[in-house]
């Protein structure tokens, strides 16, 4: 981790050590210092997926609450047995292994380059799709259940190695070092298969809710504390 003139990024510190130069997604606190330009912010392809809170669970029936421009609205879902259900499972750094795919999720920030919200692991070898965004077998990138509609993948790549509190991935221009731990409190998750029986009222989910029988859901358990 670089020290001295660079302070922590609100919501988490992401240090990018790129071959040929250093790209630092953080706030400059030294007098007169200006952070280098960050990589271009590329939005993932638009998909009809939205986030919601789980209000009620009754077997395969879910009542969800969605935020709309007009306020909040409730919707009842009947989740088919064949629906693909995945969850964002909180993990420790020790659970990350070389060959996994790491996606950095954040929001654009007018003061800093980005504010980092979470780090998402897709297990095993993954081939990214449009705009370099990797997706799970059910089609999720990992940002979808977050309540902030601006949340999206910032960058990602296969994990090359994990040393101390640094995950090194292979980015489009070379090696990128992602710092985790107490000084970078963005949560670390892994997308994995799940079941509706694991869900709890108050948790967050994402899916295509144009139909009351969604084919895929991404579940984010609410962490207390």
C-alpha positions as a Markdown table, in Angstrom:
| # | Residue | x | y | z |
|---|---|---|---|---|
| 1 | Unk | 0.0 | 0.0 | 0.0 |
| 2 | Unk | 1.2 | 3.5 | -0.9 |
| 3 | Unk | 1.7 | 5.8 | 2.1 |
| 4 | Unk | 2.2 | 9.5 | 2.6 |
| 5 | Unk | 0.4 | 11.8 | 0.2 |
| 6 | Unk | -2.6 | 9.5 | -0.4 |
| 7 | Unk | -5.5 | 9.1 | 2.0 |
| 8 | Unk | -8.2 | 6.4 | 2.1 |
| 9 | Unk | -11.0 | 6.4 | -0.4 |
| 10 | Unk | -14.4 | 6.8 | 1.2 |
| 11 | Unk | -16.2 | 3.5 | 1.2 |
| 12 | Unk | -12.9 | 1.6 | 0.6 |
| 13 | Unk | -9.4 | 2.1 | -0.8 |
| 14 | Unk | -8.6 | 0.7 | -4.2 |
| 15 | Unk | -5.0 | 0.8 | -5.2 |
| 16 | Unk | -4.2 | 0.0 | -8.8 |
| 17 | Unk | -0.6 | -0.6 | -9.6 |
| 18 | Unk | -0.7 | -0.8 | -13.4 |
| 19 | Unk | 2.3 | -1.7 | -15.5 |
| 20 | Unk | 3.8 | 1.5 | -16.9 |
| 21 | Unk | 2.5 | 3.7 | -14.1 |
| 22 | Unk | 0.4 | 3.9 | -10.9 |
| 23 | Unk | -3.4 | 4.6 | -11.1 |
| 24 | Unk | -4.7 | 5.5 | -7.6 |
| 25 | Unk | -8.4 | 5.6 | -7.0 |
| 26 | Unk | -8.2 | 7.6 | -3.8 |
| 27 | Unk | -8.4 | 11.1 | -2.4 |
| 28 | Unk | -5.3 | 13.3 | -2.5 |
| 29 | Unk | -4.5 | 14.9 | 0.9 |
| 30 | Unk | -1.1 | 16.4 | 0.1 |
| 31 | Unk | -1.0 | 20.1 | -0.7 |
| 32 | Unk | -1.3 | 20.6 | -4.4 |
| 33 | Unk | -1.4 | 16.9 | -5.3 |
| 34 | Unk | -3.7 | 15.8 | -8.0 |
| 35 | Unk | -4.6 | 12.1 | -8.5 |
| 36 | Unk | -3.7 | 10.6 | -11.9 |
| 37 | Unk | -6.6 | 10.0 | -14.3 |
| 38 | Unk | -8.5 | 6.8 | -13.6 |
| 39 | Unk | -9.4 | 4.3 | -16.3 |
| 40 | Unk | -12.5 | 5.2 | -18.3 |
| 41 | Unk | -15.7 | 4.4 | -16.5 |
| 42 | Unk | -17.6 | 2.0 | -18.6 |
| 43 | Unk | -21.2 | 1.1 | -17.8 |
| 44 | Unk | -22.2 | -2.5 | -18.3 |
| 45 | Unk | -24.8 | -3.3 | -20.9 |
| 46 | Unk | -28.2 | -2.3 | -19.9 |
| 47 | Unk | -30.3 | -5.2 | -18.5 |
| 48 | Unk | -33.9 | -5.1 | -17.2 |
| 49 | Unk | -32.8 | -6.0 | -13.6 |
| 50 | Unk | -33.8 | -4.0 | -10.6 |
| 51 | Unk | -33.2 | -4.3 | -6.8 |
| 52 | Unk | -35.8 | -4.9 | -4.1 |
| 53 | Unk | -36.2 | -5.7 | -0.4 |
| 54 | Unk | -37.8 | -8.9 | 0.8 |
| 55 | Unk | -40.9 | -8.0 | 2.9 |
| 56 | Unk | -42.4 | -11.5 | 3.2 |
| 57 | Unk | -41.4 | -15.1 | 2.5 |
| 58 | Unk | -44.0 | -17.9 | 2.4 |
| 59 | Unk | -42.5 | -21.0 | 0.7 |
| 60 | Unk | -42.0 | -20.1 | -2.9 |
| 61 | Unk | -44.0 | -16.9 | -2.6 |
| 62 | Unk | -42.1 | -13.6 | -2.0 |
| 63 | Unk | -43.5 | -10.2 | -1.4 |
| 64 | Unk | -40.9 | -7.6 | -2.3 |
| 65 | Unk | -40.7 | -3.8 | -2.0 |
| 66 | Unk | -39.2 | -1.8 | -4.9 |
| 67 | Unk | -38.2 | 1.8 | -5.1 |
| 68 | Unk | -39.8 | 3.6 | -8.0 |
| 69 | Unk | -39.8 | 7.2 | -9.2 |
| 70 | Unk | -43.3 | 7.5 | -7.6 |
| 71 | Unk | -42.2 | 6.1 | -4.3 |
| 72 | Unk | -42.3 | 2.5 | -3.2 |
| 73 | Unk | -44.4 | -0.4 | -4.6 |
| 74 | Unk | -45.1 | -3.9 | -3.4 |
| 75 | Unk | -45.0 | -6.9 | -5.7 |
| 76 | Unk | -45.8 | -10.6 | -5.2 |
| 77 | Unk | -43.5 | -13.1 | -6.8 |
| 78 | Unk | -44.0 | -16.9 | -7.2 |
| 79 | Unk | -40.5 | -18.2 | -7.7 |
| 80 | Unk | -40.5 | -21.3 | -10.0 |
| 81 | Unk | -38.6 | -24.4 | -8.8 |
| 82 | Unk | -36.4 | -24.1 | -11.8 |
| 83 | Unk | -35.4 | -20.5 | -11.1 |
| 84 | Unk | -31.6 | -19.9 | -10.9 |
| 85 | Unk | -31.0 | -18.4 | -7.4 |
| 86 | Unk | -27.6 | -17.1 | -6.4 |
| 87 | Unk | -26.3 | -15.2 | -3.4 |
| 88 | Unk | -23.6 | -12.8 | -2.6 |
| 89 | Unk | -21.9 | -14.7 | 0.2 |
| 90 | Unk | -19.6 | -12.7 | 2.4 |
| 91 | Unk | -16.1 | -14.3 | 2.5 |
| 92 | Unk | -12.7 | -13.7 | 3.9 |
| 93 | Unk | -9.5 | -12.9 | 1.9 |
| 94 | Unk | -8.3 | -16.4 | 2.6 |
| 95 | Unk | -11.2 | -17.7 | 0.5 |
| 96 | Unk | -9.9 | -16.0 | -2.7 |
| 97 | Unk | -7.6 | -18.2 | -4.9 |
| 98 | Unk | -5.7 | -17.6 | -8.1 |
| 99 | Unk | -7.9 | -18.2 | -11.1 |
| 100 | Unk | -11.0 | -16.7 | -9.6 |
| 101 | Unk | -12.4 | -13.5 | -11.2 |
| 102 | Unk | -12.6 | -10.3 | -9.1 |
| 103 | Unk | -15.0 | -7.5 | -10.0 |
| 104 | Unk | -14.7 | -4.1 | -8.3 |
| 105 | Unk | -18.1 | -2.5 | -7.8 |
| 106 | Unk | -18.5 | 1.2 | -7.1 |
| 107 | Unk | -20.2 | 4.4 | -8.0 |
| 108 | Unk | -18.8 | 7.5 | -9.8 |
| 109 | Unk | -17.7 | 10.3 | -7.5 |
| 110 | Unk | -17.4 | 14.0 | -8.5 |
| 111 | Unk | -14.6 | 14.6 | -5.9 |
| 112 | Unk | -12.7 | 11.3 | -6.2 |
| 113 | Unk | -12.5 | 9.0 | -9.2 |
| 114 | Unk | -14.8 | 6.4 | -7.7 |
| 115 | Unk | -16.2 | 5.3 | -4.4 |
| 116 | Unk | -15.8 | 1.5 | -3.9 |
| 117 | Unk | -18.8 | -0.4 | -2.5 |
| 118 | Unk | -17.8 | -4.0 | -2.8 |
| 119 | Unk | -15.4 | -6.6 | -4.2 |
| 120 | Unk | -17.1 | -9.6 | -5.9 |
| 121 | Unk | -15.5 | -13.0 | -6.6 |
| 122 | Unk | -16.7 | -15.3 | -9.4 |
| 123 | Unk | -15.2 | -18.7 | -8.6 |
| 124 | Unk | -13.0 | -20.3 | -11.3 |
| 125 | Unk | -12.1 | -19.3 | -14.8 |
| 126 | Unk | -14.6 | -16.7 | -16.2 |
| 127 | Unk | -14.8 | -15.2 | -19.7 |
| 128 | Unk | -15.9 | -11.6 | -19.6 |
| 129 | Unk | -18.6 | -10.5 | -21.9 |
| 130 | Unk | -19.6 | -7.0 | -23.3 |
| 131 | Unk | -17.6 | -4.1 | -21.9 |
| 132 | Unk | -15.3 | -6.6 | -20.0 |
| 133 | Unk | -18.0 | -7.4 | -17.5 |
| 134 | Unk | -17.9 | -11.0 | -16.2 |
| 135 | Unk | -21.2 | -12.6 | -15.2 |
| 136 | Unk | -22.3 | -15.6 | -13.1 |
| 137 | Unk | -24.1 | -18.6 | -14.5 |
| 138 | Unk | -27.4 | -16.9 | -13.7 |
| 139 | Unk | -26.3 | -13.7 | -15.5 |
| 140 | Unk | -25.3 | -11.4 | -12.6 |
| 141 | Unk | -22.2 | -9.2 | -12.2 |
| 142 | Unk | -22.7 | -8.6 | -8.5 |
| 143 | Unk | -23.9 | -5.0 | -8.2 |
| 144 | Unk | -27.5 | -5.6 | -9.0 |
| 145 | Unk | -29.0 | -6.0 | -5.4 |
| 146 | Unk | -27.4 | -2.8 | -4.1 |
| 147 | Unk | -29.8 | 0.0 | -3.3 |
| 148 | Unk | -27.7 | 2.7 | -5.0 |
| 149 | Unk | -28.9 | 2.6 | -8.7 |
| 150 | Unk | -25.5 | 4.1 | -9.8 |
| 151 | Unk | -23.6 | 1.0 | -8.6 |
| 152 | Unk | -21.9 | -0.9 | -11.3 |
| 153 | Unk | -18.7 | -2.9 | -12.2 |
| 154 | Unk | -15.7 | -0.5 | -12.4 |
| 155 | Unk | -13.1 | -3.1 | -13.5 |
| 156 | Unk | -12.2 | -6.7 | -13.1 |
| 157 | Unk | -9.9 | -9.5 | -14.0 |
| 158 | Unk | -8.6 | -12.9 | -13.1 |
| 159 | Unk | -6.8 | -13.2 | -9.7 |
| 160 | Unk | -3.1 | -13.7 | -10.2 |
| 161 | Unk | -2.1 | -14.0 | -6.6 |
| 162 | Unk | -3.1 | -13.1 | -3.0 |
| 163 | Unk | -0.5 | -11.7 | -0.7 |
| 164 | Unk | -1.1 | -10.3 | 2.8 |
| 165 | Unk | -4.1 | -7.9 | 2.2 |
| 166 | Unk | -3.5 | -7.4 | -1.5 |
| 167 | Unk | -5.3 | -9.2 | -4.4 |
| 168 | Unk | -3.4 | -8.9 | -7.7 |
| 169 | Unk | -5.5 | -9.3 | -10.8 |
| 170 | Unk | -4.6 | -9.2 | -14.5 |
| 171 | Unk | -6.2 | -6.1 | -16.0 |
| 172 | Unk | -6.4 | -4.8 | -19.5 |
| 173 | Unk | -3.1 | -3.0 | -19.2 |
| 174 | Unk | -1.2 | -5.3 | -16.8 |
| 175 | Unk | -1.2 | -6.2 | -13.2 |
| 176 | Unk | -3.6 | -4.4 | -10.8 |
| 177 | Unk | -3.2 | -4.5 | -7.0 |
| 178 | Unk | -6.4 | -4.3 | -5.0 |
| 179 | Unk | -5.9 | -3.6 | -1.3 |
| 180 | Unk | -8.4 | -5.1 | 1.2 |
| 181 | Unk | -8.6 | -5.1 | 5.0 |
| 182 | Unk | -9.3 | -2.6 | 7.7 |
| 183 | Unk | -8.0 | 0.3 | 5.6 |
| 184 | Unk | -10.2 | -0.7 | 2.7 |
| 185 | Unk | -13.5 | -1.7 | 4.3 |
| 186 | Unk | -15.4 | -2.5 | 1.1 |
| 187 | Unk | -17.0 | -5.9 | 1.7 |
| 188 | Unk | -15.7 | -9.0 | -0.1 |
| 189 | Unk | -18.3 | -11.4 | -1.6 |
| 190 | Unk | -18.5 | -14.6 | -3.7 |
| 191 | Unk | -21.4 | -15.3 | -6.0 |
| 192 | Unk | -22.5 | -18.9 | -5.4 |
| 193 | Unk | -25.7 | -21.0 | -5.8 |
| 194 | Unk | -28.4 | -20.6 | -3.2 |
| 195 | Unk | -32.0 | -21.5 | -2.4 |
| 196 | Unk | -35.1 | -19.6 | -1.6 |
| 197 | Unk | -35.2 | -21.4 | 1.8 |
| 198 | Unk | -32.0 | -19.6 | 2.8 |
| 199 | Unk | -33.5 | -16.1 | 2.3 |
| 200 | Unk | -34.7 | -14.0 | 5.2 |
| 201 | Unk | -37.2 | -11.1 | 5.4 |
| 202 | Unk | -35.3 | -7.8 | 5.1 |
| 203 | Unk | -32.7 | -9.2 | 2.8 |
| 204 | Unk | -32.1 | -7.7 | -0.7 |
| 205 | Unk | -32.6 | -9.3 | -4.0 |
| 206 | Unk | -32.3 | -8.4 | -7.7 |
| 207 | Unk | -34.0 | -9.9 | -10.8 |
| 208 | Unk | -36.2 | -9.1 | -13.7 |
| 209 | Unk | -39.5 | -8.3 | -12.1 |
| 210 | Unk | -41.6 | -7.6 | -15.2 |
| 211 | Unk | -43.0 | -11.0 | -14.5 |
| 212 | Unk | -44.2 | -12.4 | -11.2 |
| 213 | Unk | -42.3 | -15.6 | -12.0 |
| 214 | Unk | -38.7 | -14.5 | -12.3 |
| 215 | Unk | -36.2 | -16.9 | -13.9 |
| 216 | Unk | -33.2 | -15.8 | -11.9 |
| 217 | Unk | -32.5 | -14.0 | -8.6 |
| 218 | Unk | -29.4 | -12.6 | -6.9 |
| 219 | Unk | -29.8 | -12.5 | -3.2 |
| 220 | Unk | -27.8 | -10.2 | -0.8 |
| 221 | Unk | -28.1 | -11.2 | 2.9 |
| 222 | Unk | -28.3 | -8.2 | 5.2 |
| 223 | Unk | -25.3 | -8.2 | 7.5 |
| 224 | Unk | -26.1 | -6.8 | 11.0 |
| 225 | Unk | -23.2 | -4.8 | 12.5 |
